[in-house]
Amino acid sequence: MIFNKVKSKDILPTEKKFDIKRCGYEFDLGKDDILKIIAHSLAKHEFRATIAEVRANCFYYLDGRATERAVKFIREVQKQQVN
């Protein structure tokens, strides 16, 4: 994956375990050669383990239970805020 490097006060920091940007290369329009980054990303598979880790921490799996997991997560967060 290749991500466009963006800086904005509107972008909230992401918890490391959910941070998709750990799964690929960052591209800076004013600095980087996109063709070199694409070639490098096609030749290497250095993010395979990180992609699996981030994916395992996300709600969405192809089992039809994403909503159930999301509700469970929200209820757990609510319990933590009460305690």
N, C-alpha and C positions, 0 to 999 in steps of 0.2 A: 504494500500500500504506500501511496505517496500523498502527503498532506501539504497543503499550502500553509506556509508560516503566517500566522495572523496574530496581531497584538490588538487587544481591545479591552477597555474596562468593562464591557458588557459580557465578556466570556468569563464564566465562573471557573475556578480551579476544580479539577476533577480528582476524585479519590484515585490513588495509584491503581488499585485493583480493577477499576473501571476505565482507566485511561487508554483509549484506543490509539492515541498518538504514540504509545510505546510499541506499537505493532508495525511500524514502518518508518519511512524516511520523510523528513521535513524538507520542503522546497521553498526557497526564498526567491521570489520573482526577480528581485534586483541583483541577486548574487549568484545563484546556482544555475547550472546548465541542466535543464530538465531531461534532455536526451541521455546524458551521462547517468543521471539518477535512475531513469527507467532501465537502461542497460544493466546497471549494477543490481537493481532490484530483481530483474529477471534471472541474473546469474547466481544470486545468493539466496539462501533461505534462512537467514540468521534470525528471523523473527518468529519462526514456527512455534517455539516453546512459549514465547510471550503471547502470541495470538491465542494459543490454547488456554493459557492462564486467564487472560482477559475474558475470553468467551465463557469459560467456566463460571466466572463471577457475574455474568449478565443474566437477566431474566429469561431471555428468549431462547428456547430450544424448540426443535421441530417435533414436539410431542403434544401440542395443543393445550399445555398447562401454563402458559406464560401469565395469564391473568391470575390464576391461583397463586403462583409464585410472587407476583407483584403485590397482591393483597396481603399475603403472609409477611412480606418484607415491610410493608407500610404499618401493619399491626405491631411488628417487632419494634419499629422506630417509635411508634406511639407509646408502647410500654416503657421504653427507655426514657422518654421525655417525662413520663409520669413519675418514675422512680427517681 
